Amino acid sequence: MDWNFLTAGQLAAAMRAGEVTSAELTDEAIARIERDDDAINAICVPDFDRARAAARDADRARARGEDRPLLGIPVTVKESYDIAGLPTTWGLPPHRNFVPAEDAVQVSRLKAAGAVVLGKTNVPVGLQDVQTFNEIYGTTNNPWDHRRTSGGSSGGSAAALASGFGALSIGSDLAGSLRTPAHFCGIYAHKPTLGLAASRGMVPPPGPALPVEHDLAVVGPMARTARDLTLLLDVMAGPDPLTLGVAYHPTLPPARHERLRDFRVLVLDEHPLIPTGSAVRAGVGRVADALVDSGARVERDSSLLPDLTEAGVLYTQFLFSGSVARFPVEAYEQLQARAAGLSADDRSLDAARLRGMVFRHRDWIEANSLRELHRHGWRQFFAEFDAVVCPITPTPAFPHDHNPDLMTRRIDIDGAEYPYFDQLVWAGLATLPGLPATAVPAGRSPEGLPVGVQLIGPMFEDRTPLRLAELLEQKIGGFQAPK
């Protein structure tokens, strides 16, 4: 049997039944990587010797009667997580030889749950792209079309899962970095509620690995089925053990509903700041039709929805205010001069990016007050709705574009060009207020490329979009292996 495309749940059941060992699963996964990854380039740092040893340990543990959540399951880890003894570079050439001394908290949780770590997956430089390539490890290709990107910044993990390289992976998300690669590669991913899962040890090299509270960024699970996302999130959720006076508790409330027909869903396929391509619009339509067919309450607009234009601008400002923290003084002063030359009437996203880059502290406080109003609006919205279905990006996976000037790149949407980073506004819809969002497959484009959508849920009610994802998977299907 080819075990490589079975779910983590199926593999666990097979090991419990004695049908296969972790050592056998690990050997088969390694053989597949060695056979197929030259064309994909998803696994940038293999760790096969330690994986085989961990698999043997898992088999001995199972023989002793142990049964941990991920015992013996082969998995991969995004390169940006520290793993003791392996390089953590974030694709940054000056740090190509940095090797941390201890595991990131999420890597420790994977290992404690019994997972077998096959190696690390590729990332863009500094995790700051919608594509995955860097000077150290090269380019990761989309398993569906090697001429196209796998997405970023968790593009290596998404490509690995779509290629059958392990059953699970862990990534991170600031600007759609879990959701976009899932959408481009036809898999599942979940951006948890902000603060739900500890991120210590997922830090630019050379560290230090501190228990930092992030403003937008989260860490989260990736898988080939919705149920596996929940399995992995339950391993990942919880505060950092180094944090005192923790505000968040890892126990999440149950999903609001167990049947599709009971869900109240708002469907969005248009954004005021960027068009939605026809292929993605069709994917949103397929999910909407499945919900209607199942008897769910489906709306196409609501006065309760926070203003999308203001949300897009606020998100852009927050995102880019953090991107220049380590800029040289001279470069930062040039940005300040450019921002000072903007017209007060310029409300474009390009202007929002530039203004965000030179935010003063009082600017940030003012923007944060507006964000809190948006969070309040979402609380009111989710009193009447259970989820939002909407795009992740306006298009399926696009051709590789390695233009070093990211600000001059363009994204093609049905034949018209738009600024490259404008495509992030859909990802920002959930990221700005810190809401959970689950990326699910929603069919394929006319060119045969995967198309995904995101299911946005209420804060700290991650199980609601995850359960909706599982029910939709049963209704319209889910992951399919690329030919």
N, C-alpha and C positions, 0 to 999 in steps of 0.2 A: 504493500500500500504506500502511496505517496502521502506522507504525513505533513508536508510543508505548508499546505494551504488550509489545514484544519484549524479550528478556533482553539484558543487556550482552554476553554471549557471542554471541548471534545478531547484534546490531548490529555487533560487531567483525568477525565473519565477513563480513557484508554489505559493510562498508567495504573489507575486504581484497580482496573479489571485485569491487570497483568498482561495486556495485549502488546505492550511496548515498554521499553525502559527509557529513562531520560538520556542515558548514554547513546542509545540508538537514535533517538530524536536529534540529539546534538550532532552526532556524526553525520546524519542525513542533511541537517541544516548547513553544516560546514561544507559538505560536498556540493550542495546547491550553490552556495556563495562562491566557492572556488570555480565552479563551472560557469556561472552566469554573471558574476558581478563585474567582470572586466568591461562589459558593455554598459552597465548601469552606473557603477562607481558609487554605490550607496554606503558600503562599509569602508570607512577610511582608516580605522584602527582596529584590525582584528585582534582578538584575544582568545585564540582557539585552544591553546594548551590549558589555560586556567578554566575555560568553559568545560572542557572534557573532564577536568578534575572536579569541578562543581557538579557536573552531571553524575559522576560516580558517587559523590557524597549524597546527592539527592536520592539516588537509588538505594543506598545503604540506609538513609533516614526512613524511606518508605518501607523498607524491609523491617525496620524496627517498629513500625506502626504509626509513624508520623504522617500528617497530611496537612501541610500548610497551604495557603491560598494559591501560590504559584509554584509549588514544589515540582522541580524538574522541567519547568517550561522554558524553552529557549527564547530569549528576548534580546533586543538591542537598546542602546542608549545614545541619545544625541551627544555629539562630540563636546558640547559646551558644559556638560556635567563632569565634575571631577570624579575620576576613578583612580584610586591609588595605584601607582606603577605605570599608568598610561598617560601620554601627553594630553594636555588640555590647551588648545591653541586658539579657539574661536576663529580659526582661519587667518590669524594675524601672524605674518612671517617673523616679526621680532620675538615671538613667543613659541616658535616651533619646537623648542626643546624643554618647555616648561612641563614638569611632571609633578603633580600634587602628591602629598604624602598620605592623604586620607580621602575616603569616599564622600561624595555629596550625600546629604541626608536622604534624598530619594533613591540613590543607588544603594545605600545601606538598607532602606526599606525593601527594595526589590530582593536583595540577597537574603534578608531576614525572612521574607515570604517564600524563599526557596527557589527563586528564579535563577536561570543559568544565563549569564551575560556573554553573548557571542562576540561583542565588540562595540565600537562606537560608529555613529553615522555622521555623514558629512554635513557641513553648514556653510553659509555664506560668510564673507569677511565681517567679523564683529556682529554677526547675526542680523545685519542691517540690509537685507534685500529680500525681494519676493522670489528670488532664484537661489540656487545653491551652487556656488563655485568659489574657489579661492586658490591662491598661488601654491599653497602647500599640498593640497589633496586633489586639485583639479575640479572638474565639472561633474555633477550628478545629473544623469539623464532621466527623462520620464520613461517608465517601463512601457507605456503605451505608444510612445513615439520618441525615439532617442534624439530627434532634432529639437525637442521641446523641453522646457524646464520641468522639474519635479515640484517646483514651488520652493518657498523658503519662509522662515529659516529652518524649519524641521524637515527640509526636503529629503535629506538622506534617510530619515526614519520612515517617511511615507513611501519612498521608492523601495526601501527594504521590505516593508510589509506587503506592498503590491507584488513584489517579486518572490515572496515566499521565504524571505530570510528572517526567520523567527516569527513568533505568534503575536508579540506585543512590542511596543516601544514607548519610551517616554520622551517628550519634547517640551517646548515652552512656547508662549504666545504673548506678544506685545502688540503686534500689528497683523494678526491673523496667522502667526507662524505655526500654529497647529492646524488651523482650519483650512488655510489656503493649500498647503501640500496635500491634505486629505481630499479636498475638492479636485485638485489637479490629477491625483493618482487613483481616485476611486475607492478610498478607504474611509474609516471612521476616526474621528478625533473629538476630544472634549476639552474646551477651555473652561476650567472650573471658576467658580466664584472667586473674586479677588481675595487673597489671604487664606483660602481654604487649605492649600497644600504648601508646606514649607519648601523654600527654595535654596537654603544654604548650600553652598558648594556648586551653584550654577551661577558663576561669577567670572567676569573677564580675567584672564591670567595677568599677573601672577597672584591674584587674590587681594586681600585675605578673604577666606570663606566665613562671612559673618551672617548672623540671623537678621538680615535686612528686611524691612517692610517695604515692598515695592508700591509705586504709584499706579502702575498700569499692568505690569507684567505678571504672568502666572506660569506655573508648570502644570503639565497634564498628560493624560494617557492617549495613546494611539493604538488602533486595533483594526481587525478586518470584520468585526461584528459589534453591534451595539452592546450586547450583553458583556462582551469582554471589556469594553470601556468601563462599565460599572465595576467589574471585578478588579480592574487595575486602579480605578479611582479610590476604591475602598482601601487599597494598600497605600496609596499616596496621601490620602486626606489626613489632616491633623497638623497641629502646630509644631514648631521647632522645639525640641526638648530643651534647647538652651534659652528659650524665651520665658521670662517670668511674667506673671500677670496677664496670661493669654486671654485675648478677647473672644477668640473663635473656638468653637467646640467641633470636633470632627464628626459628631453624630448628626447626620442630615435627616430632615423629615422625609417621610415616604413620598412617592410620586402622588400628585393630586388625583390622578385617575389611572385606571387599569384597562380601560377600553377606549378605542379611538373615538367612538361616538360621544363620549363624555367630555372631550377636550373642547375648549373655547380658544380659537386660534385666529390671529391676525396675519394675513398673507400680504407681503410687500414685494413688489418686483420693480419699483421705480424709486429712484433717489434724485432729489433736486440738484445734486452737485455732479452727477455723472450718469450717462445712459447705461442701461442694462442690455447686454448683447442678447441676440435672439436665442442662442443655445442655452444660456443661463435662464432666460425668461421661461423657456420651455420646461426646464428642470423644475423651476418653482411651480409652474402650472401642473406638472405631473403630481407633485406632492399635494397641491391644493385639491386636485381632482380626487385623489385617493382619500383625502379627509372628508370631502363632501360626500363621496360614495359610501363612506363608513358612517355617515350621519353626524359628524362633528359639526359644531357651530363655527362657520368660517366667515370672517369679515374681510373686506378689502381696504377699509379705512376706519379710523377712529379718532375722535377729537381728543382722546386721552393720550395719544402717542406724543412723546416729547418732540419738539421741532427738529426735523432731520438736518436742516441747514445749520442751525446753531450747534447741534451735536457734532456735525462733521468738522466745523471750524474749531470748536473747543478741543475735540480729540486731536486734530492736527497740531494745534498749538502745544498741548501737553506732550505729544509724541516727540515733536522736534525740539522742545525746550530741553529734553533730556539727552538729545543726540549730540550736543555740542559741549558737554561738560568738560571734556578733556581737550578741546581745541586749543592750539597755541594762541597766545594773546593777540598776535598780529592778525591772524585769521578771524578771530572773534571781533576785533575792532573793525575789520572790513565788513563783516555782517551788520554791525551796528550802523555803519555809514549807509549801507544799502537800505536797511530798514527805515532809517530816518528819511530817506528819499521817497518812500512810498506815499502815494496819495491817500488821504484819509478815506476816500471813497472806494479804494481798492479792497473789495471783499472776496477776492479770489482765494483759492486754496494755496496758490503760490505765495500770496501775501501772508496768509495765515502761517505757513511754514516759516517764512522769514521773521515774522513778528515773534513767533514762538521761540525761535533760536536765540533771540536777544531779550527774552522775558526778564524783567526785574522781579524781585521778590513780591512787590506789591501787585504786579501784573498777575503773577501766579495765584496770589491770594484771591484776587478778583475773579479769575477764571475758575478757581476752585469753588467759590461761592455759587457760581452759575452751575457747576457740575452737581453740587448738592441739590440745587433746584431740579435738575434733570433726574437725579436719583429719587427725589420725592415724587416726581411725575411718573416714574416707572413703578413705584409702589402703588400709586393710584391706578395705573394701567393694569397691573397684575391682580388687582382686586376684581377686575371684570374679565380678564383674559388669563389663559394659562401659558401661552407660548406665542412667539412670533416666528413665522417662516419667511426667510428672505435670502438673497444671494450672499455669497462669501466674497467673491470678486465679480466684476462684470462679464468675464470671459472664461472659457476653459483654459488649459495650459497653453502658453504662447511660446513661440520659438525663442531659443537662447538669445540673449542680448547682453553682451559683455562690454558695452560702452562704459568706460570708467567714470564718465560724468553722469551720475544717476539723474541729476536734475534736467538733463536734456533728453533723456530717454522718453519714448512715447509708447502708449499702449493702444493697440488697434482694436476698436470696438465696431464690428460690422462695417469695416472699411473707412472709418473716421478715426483720426488720431487725437489722443488726449494725454495730458501730463501723466507720466508713469506712476507717480505716487498718489494721484487722485483715486486710483482703484482701491485704496485702503479705507475709504469712508465706510464701506459696508462692514468691514472687520471692526472698525471703531465704534459701531453702533452698540455692541455689547461691551467692548473694552472700556469706553469712557466711564460708564457707571459701575463697572466691575461685575457685570451679570454673567451667569453661566451660559455657554453656547455649545451645542453639539453639532458637528459637521457630519452629514449623512450623504451617501450616494443617491443621486436622483436621475439615473439614466445616463445616456451618452449623447454627444453632439452629432450632427450630421456627418462629421469627419471621423466619428468613432471614438472621440475622446471622452473621458469621464466628466460628468457634471455633478457637483454637489451643492447642497444648500445648508444653511445653518438654522438650528432651532434654538431660539433665545428664550431662556426661562427666568423665573424670579430669583432674586439674590438669595443664596444659601438654600435654594430648592433645586439643586443640581439633578436630583433623581427624577424631576418632572420632565425636562427635555430628554434625559437619557431613556426614560420609559417610553416617551413618544417616539424616539428614534427606534427603539426595539419593536414597537407596534407597527411603525411604517415599514420596517425591514420585512416583517411578516406579510405586509400588504403588497408592497411594490418590489420586493427583492432588495439585495444589498450589494456587497462586494462581488465582483467577478474578476477572475484572474485574467490579465492581459494575454492575448494570443502570442 
